[in-house]
């Protein structure tokens, strides 16, 4: 699959708004300001195919589109995704900025062309591979982790620690044990605050909470321990 260069996007947008070829705007901020002015009284439709792959492999393009959506009120972003877990790429805050409306419109066509341009180790199309699942989970966990504040990050690391130490059959631990651990580290001052921090991780299906018949709440991490180890190693390296 051919990756889109940021310069190609800027060149196309320059042409679309009628900027002469001998005065092409190459500065991203300047172009966004021009687009904001040009589309002040008209809608701006931008179609992006396979935006999930583009976001994972081209950080500059992602940053440009993020700024574009946040800065140009009349922009209408239409995008396709290839993987069912693609919504994990956007945090709650980012999703509210994009104002996504999701529609399931699968074509059921085989990914014959895409497979020719993808590697077996990193491709999202090798859905039967265990390494694919772990790689995708790791990318999703990193994305959510990087989108929250430092306190929430420390709480998430505490969750993973309790998860790895849990001796229960399904590796669950109680909400109260997490609360006590977080209080000891001065990360929260009430259960309400802790629940607010957990909302982001629950929204992205990284954890789930269940309640027993006696009212006690338990927390379970919804990805495998191998991914947890890889994530902890990557955080340690950083």
C-alpha positions as CSV (number, residue, x, y, z in Angstrom):
1,X,0.0,0.0,0.0
2,X,1.5,3.4,-1.0
3,X,1.8,5.9,1.8
4,X,0.7,9.4,1.2
5,X,3.3,12.1,1.6
6,X,2.4,15.3,3.5
7,X,3.8,17.4,0.6
8,X,1.4,15.6,-1.8
9,X,-1.6,16.5,0.5
10,X,-0.5,20.1,0.7
11,X,0.0,20.3,-3.0
12,X,-3.5,18.9,-3.7
13,X,-5.1,21.3,-1.3
14,X,-3.2,24.2,-2.8
15,X,-4.5,23.3,-6.2
16,X,-8.1,22.8,-4.9
17,X,-8.3,26.4,-3.5
18,X,-6.7,27.9,-6.6
19,X,-3.3,28.9,-5.4
20,X,-0.9,29.4,-8.4
21,X,1.8,26.8,-8.9
22,X,4.5,29.4,-8.7
23,X,3.4,30.5,-5.2
24,X,2.6,27.1,-3.6
25,X,2.2,27.3,0.2
26,X,4.4,24.7,1.8
27,X,4.0,25.7,5.4
28,X,1.3,23.7,7.2
29,X,0.1,26.4,9.5
30,X,-0.2,29.0,6.7
31,X,-2.1,26.5,4.5
32,X,-4.6,25.8,7.4
33,X,-5.1,29.5,7.8
34,X,-5.8,29.9,4.1
35,X,-8.2,26.9,4.2
36,X,-10.0,28.4,7.2
37,X,-10.5,31.7,5.3
38,X,-11.4,30.1,2.0
39,X,-14.0,27.7,3.5
40,X,-15.4,30.3,5.9
41,X,-18.8,30.2,4.1
42,X,-18.7,26.8,2.4
43,X,-18.3,23.1,3.4
44,X,-14.9,21.5,2.9
45,X,-15.1,17.7,2.2
46,X,-12.0,15.7,2.6
47,X,-12.1,11.9,1.8
48,X,-9.4,9.7,3.3
49,X,-9.2,6.0,2.5
50,X,-7.8,3.6,5.1
51,X,-7.2,6.3,7.6
52,X,-6.3,3.8,10.3
53,X,-3.3,2.5,8.4
54,X,-2.3,6.1,7.5
55,X,-2.4,7.1,11.1
56,X,-0.3,4.2,12.3
57,X,2.4,4.7,9.7
58,X,2.6,8.4,9.1
59,X,2.6,10.6,12.2
60,X,3.1,13.9,10.3
61,X,-0.1,13.3,8.2
62,X,-2.0,12.5,11.4
63,X,-0.8,15.7,13.1
64,X,-1.8,17.7,10.0
65,X,-5.3,16.2,9.8
66,X,-5.8,16.7,13.5
67,X,-4.9,20.4,13.2
68,X,-7.0,20.7,10.1
69,X,-10.1,19.3,11.8
70,X,-9.6,21.4,14.9
71,X,-8.9,24.6,13.1
72,X,-11.3,24.6,10.1
73,X,-15.0,24.6,11.3
74,X,-16.5,23.7,7.9
75,X,-14.3,20.7,7.3
76,X,-16.2,17.4,6.7
77,X,-13.9,14.5,7.0
78,X,-15.1,11.3,5.3
79,X,-12.9,8.3,6.0
80,X,-12.8,4.5,5.7
81,X,-11.1,2.1,8.0
82,X,-10.0,-1.5,7.5
83,X,-10.0,-3.0,11.0
84,X,-12.8,-3.4,13.4
85,X,-10.7,-2.0,16.3
86,X,-9.8,1.2,14.5
87,X,-11.8,3.4,16.9
88,X,-9.1,2.7,19.5
89,X,-6.8,5.0,17.6
90,X,-8.8,8.0,18.9
91,X,-9.1,9.0,22.6
92,X,-12.4,10.4,24.0
93,X,-11.1,14.0,23.5
94,X,-10.0,13.3,20.0
95,X,-13.3,11.6,19.1
96,X,-15.3,14.6,20.3
97,X,-13.1,16.9,18.2
98,X,-13.6,14.8,15.1
99,X,-17.3,14.2,15.9
100,X,-17.2,10.8,14.3
101,X,-20.4,9.1,13.1
102,X,-19.6,5.4,12.5
103,X,-21.3,3.3,9.8
104,X,-20.7,-0.4,9.2
105,X,-20.4,-0.7,5.4
106,X,-18.3,-3.7,4.8
107,X,-17.8,-4.6,1.1
108,X,-16.8,-8.2,2.0
109,X,-14.2,-8.0,-0.8
110,X,-10.9,-9.8,-0.2
111,X,-7.8,-7.7,0.6
112,X,-5.9,-9.0,-2.5
113,X,-4.3,-5.7,-3.5
114,X,-3.6,-4.6,0.1
115,X,-1.8,-7.9,0.9
116,X,0.7,-7.3,-1.8
117,X,1.9,-4.2,-0.1
118,X,1.9,-5.3,3.5
119,X,4.3,-7.3,5.6
120,X,3.2,-10.4,7.6
121,X,4.5,-9.0,10.8
122,X,2.8,-5.6,10.9
123,X,-0.1,-5.9,8.5
124,X,-3.6,-5.4,9.9
125,X,-4.9,-7.8,7.2
126,X,-3.3,-11.0,8.6
127,X,-6.2,-11.4,11.1
128,X,-5.5,-15.0,11.9
129,X,-2.0,-14.3,13.2
130,X,-1.3,-14.2,16.9
131,X,1.5,-11.8,16.3
132,X,-0.9,-9.5,14.4
133,X,-3.3,-9.5,17.4
134,X,-0.6,-8.7,19.9
135,X,0.9,-6.0,17.7
136,X,-2.5,-4.4,17.1
137,X,-3.3,-4.6,20.8
138,X,0.0,-3.0,21.7
139,X,-0.5,-0.1,19.3
140,X,-4.0,0.5,20.7
141,X,-2.8,0.4,24.3
142,X,0.0,2.8,23.6
143,X,-2.3,5.2,21.8
144,X,-4.8,5.3,24.7
145,X,-2.0,5.5,27.3
146,X,-0.4,8.5,25.5
147,X,-3.7,10.4,25.3
148,X,-4.3,10.6,29.1
149,X,-2.7,12.7,31.7
150,X,0.2,11.6,33.9
151,X,-2.0,10.6,36.9
152,X,-4.1,8.4,34.7
153,X,-1.0,6.8,33.2
154,X,0.3,5.9,36.6
155,X,-3.1,4.4,37.5
156,X,-3.0,2.4,34.4
157,X,0.4,1.1,35.2
158,X,-0.9,0.2,38.7
159,X,-3.8,-1.7,37.0
160,X,-1.3,-3.7,34.9
161,X,0.8,-4.5,38.0
162,X,-2.2,-5.8,39.9
163,X,-3.2,-7.8,36.8
164,X,0.1,-9.5,36.5
165,X,0.2,-10.2,40.2
166,X,-3.3,-11.6,40.4
167,X,-3.6,-15.3,41.2
168,X,-7.3,-15.6,40.3
169,X,-8.2,-17.9,37.4
170,X,-9.1,-15.0,35.1
171,X,-6.6,-12.5,36.5
172,X,-9.1,-10.2,38.0
173,X,-8.7,-8.0,41.1
174,X,-11.0,-5.9,43.2
175,X,-11.7,-2.2,42.5
176,X,-11.1,-1.6,46.2
177,X,-7.6,-3.1,46.1
178,X,-6.8,-0.8,43.2
179,X,-8.2,2.2,45.1
180,X,-6.1,1.4,48.1
181,X,-2.9,1.1,46.0
182,X,-3.7,4.4,44.2
183,X,-4.3,6.2,47.5
184,X,-1.0,4.9,48.9
185,X,0.8,6.5,45.9
186,X,-1.3,9.7,46.2
187,X,-2.8,9.3,42.8
188,X,-6.4,9.7,43.9
189,X,-8.2,11.1,46.9
190,X,-11.6,9.4,46.4
191,X,-13.3,6.5,44.6
192,X,-15.1,9.0,42.4
193,X,-11.8,10.4,41.2
194,X,-10.5,6.9,40.4
195,X,-13.7,6.0,38.5
196,X,-13.2,9.2,36.4
197,X,-9.7,8.1,35.4
198,X,-10.9,4.6,34.6
199,X,-13.6,5.9,32.2
200,X,-11.1,6.3,29.3
201,X,-9.8,2.8,29.7
202,X,-13.3,1.3,29.9
203,X,-14.4,3.3,26.8
204,X,-11.6,1.8,24.7
205,X,-12.2,-1.7,26.1
206,X,-8.8,-2.0,27.7
207,X,-10.5,-3.0,31.0
208,X,-13.9,-4.1,32.1
209,X,-15.6,-4.0,35.5
210,X,-18.0,-6.6,36.9
211,X,-20.0,-6.7,40.1
212,X,-20.5,-9.8,42.2
213,X,-23.7,-10.8,44.0
214,X,-22.3,-9.3,47.2
215,X,-21.8,-5.9,45.4
216,X,-18.0,-6.1,45.2
217,X,-16.6,-4.8,42.0
218,X,-13.8,-6.5,40.1
219,X,-11.5,-5.2,37.3
220,X,-10.2,-7.3,34.4
221,X,-7.7,-6.3,31.8
222,X,-9.0,-7.2,28.3
223,X,-5.8,-8.2,26.6
224,X,-3.2,-10.9,27.1
225,X,-0.3,-10.9,29.5
226,X,2.2,-11.1,26.7
227,X,1.0,-7.7,25.4
228,X,1.1,-6.3,28.9
229,X,4.8,-7.4,29.2
230,X,5.6,-5.8,25.9
231,X,3.8,-2.6,26.8
232,X,5.6,-2.4,30.2
233,X,9.0,-3.0,28.4
234,X,8.2,-0.2,26.0
235,X,7.3,2.2,28.8
236,X,10.5,1.3,30.7
237,X,12.6,2.1,27.6
238,X,11.0,5.5,27.3
